[in-house]
Each structure stands twice: as C-alpha cells, then as structure tokens.
Amino acid sequence: MAVFIPALIVLATVVAMEWVAWASHKYIMHSFGWGWHRDHHEPHDNLLEKNDLYAVVGAAMSISMFALGSEWVMGEGAWWPATWIGLGIMAYGVIYTLVHDGLVHQRYFKWVPKSGYAKRLVQAHKLHHATIGKEGGVSFGFVFARSPAALKAELRRQREAGIAIVRESAGA
C-alpha cells in the first residue's frame, strides 16, 4: 500500500499534465505567449527554438514540487505528495519530449509511423501546424489525439468562418 498512493499520484499528475499542456498551448502559447511559440510554427534551421523555453517552465514546475516535498528544503513543513507530483510532471516532460519533439518533429530520431496511434499523433500535430499564425487551429494536446478526419473537418469549418488561415498543403 505504501507504493500504491505515490504511484497513483504520479499517474494522476501525468494525466492532469496533458490537460495543463492543452490549456497552456491553446490559451497561453497561441495568445500572449506567441512570442515564444511563433518560431515553432515557422520553418527554420536552428537547433533550438524560443518555444523550448516552455520546457524550462515545465522543469521549474517539477523542481518546485520536489522542493515543496523535500524536508531538506521545507523542514517539517514539507508536503510529501509534492515529491510525487514533481515526479509526474517530470514523467510528462519526458513523454512530451519523446512524442512531440522526437516522434512528431523528428528532432532526436527519424521514424515515420505507418499505422496505429503513433501515426494518429503525428497526423493530429501536423494538422495543428496547418494554420498560418496563432488564430484558429486544432489539436492543442500532445498525447491524446482526436481522429484526423474530425480535425480536418474542424479546420475546414474554421477556414470557412474566417477564423483560421489554412496552408494550401494541409488539404483541410
């Protein structure tokens, strides 16, 4: 039982972080945080992007939780669940790095999935990048992806309503 509760906290945090990532991507990165996020949506040959600063924010969240859970830092005021929340945030960061930066944008390895959920993730994120600028867009999450057909239909609606400018090659 001593392992069950911490494992549950880590798992719940990983799941919650997908919602945090979705909300921050949609309402921060594609809003007032566009200055950091813009280069992620534009072609470039740089190794790093300003957008990578968001990873530093995620790391700071994780480190803060580790600090809040540490008796070395907080003394008797340490809150033990914070350590496991910090571990969940860190685990989500690893998943994000492998899926988004590695699989989708191929920054670390080259593999194009031909089928299955990995292909769906790649397609969903490519549809996210189908718009020009910060307005409109679909698929703001990173690990859970709606069907490409539903995303294409939503992009088509946004284009027809004048909400989003869709790249010609996107086929929405």
Steps between C-alpha positions, in 0.01 A plus 500: 500500500795734562582497127139514375416858607824657365461307172139618474611862561767471227252348253228758581755779454609367159134491390434848645808637323346416163215736593751762625695465174182529291376808688837675507557423132160634398462794741860607563720386210243599237418823684727727705780238495517495119834683510665184637287259297500663155832353381363153566244562225743649250767319298856543628834321518579581863579223746299674771184710491370772732213257548743274690477753786164341582694184593693710751165612647393135532832410663457788747153366589646155564796631700266718707292196590813304594603791724155520666517129573854506636568510873848629412343809344174543691587337831196373687279702264579266211190368323581139403258476198690784330797270437277258308327785315846625399586152376175490297577838342849378416361175351260702284793714386687187390191369318448841336864516391491152348158537333492865394863588439618149411218324316302791354775752422780243468751710692666195660422201281357425157201269497174554312228273634295327232204405718354500847479766766849637430387584144187665640711717733722611211200576277322696774803714572563563131139619475571730795783650294273536195397852598699815436528721807366454848125521429285193465661161497419152623658233719667699776581194711807283458424145610126458437398567140157522341447328167664671201163504320338696785795739514487559122128573524563749783777671297264523203233664721756746639623591151146550370411714804812714451645394836814333364723531197577146389811415299425373148689174557285413804204386290242599762 
